[in-house]
């Protein structure tokens, strides 16, 4: 059964719990099956990447990770 979510891609939200509490940002992605969202500039993780044609040296990138949808609140515009 599909779940109707009140937060959609492109909405402005405020993080209400967790390490990034108080930060605001735009929703980049919504995952309704797992009830998670990706918020711009929040829950940043450093990920290792292997060398490739695009990035010959490999290295690390900073990437936003999904957080539970209950940890964010939609901001009225």
Beta strands, then each sheet from edge to edge (+ up, - down):
strand 1: 12-15
strand 2: 24-31
strand 3: 36-39
strand 4: 44-49
strand 5: 59-64
strand 6: 67-68
strand 7: 72-74
sheet 1: 6+ 3- 2+ 1- 7+
sheet 2: 4+ 5-
end
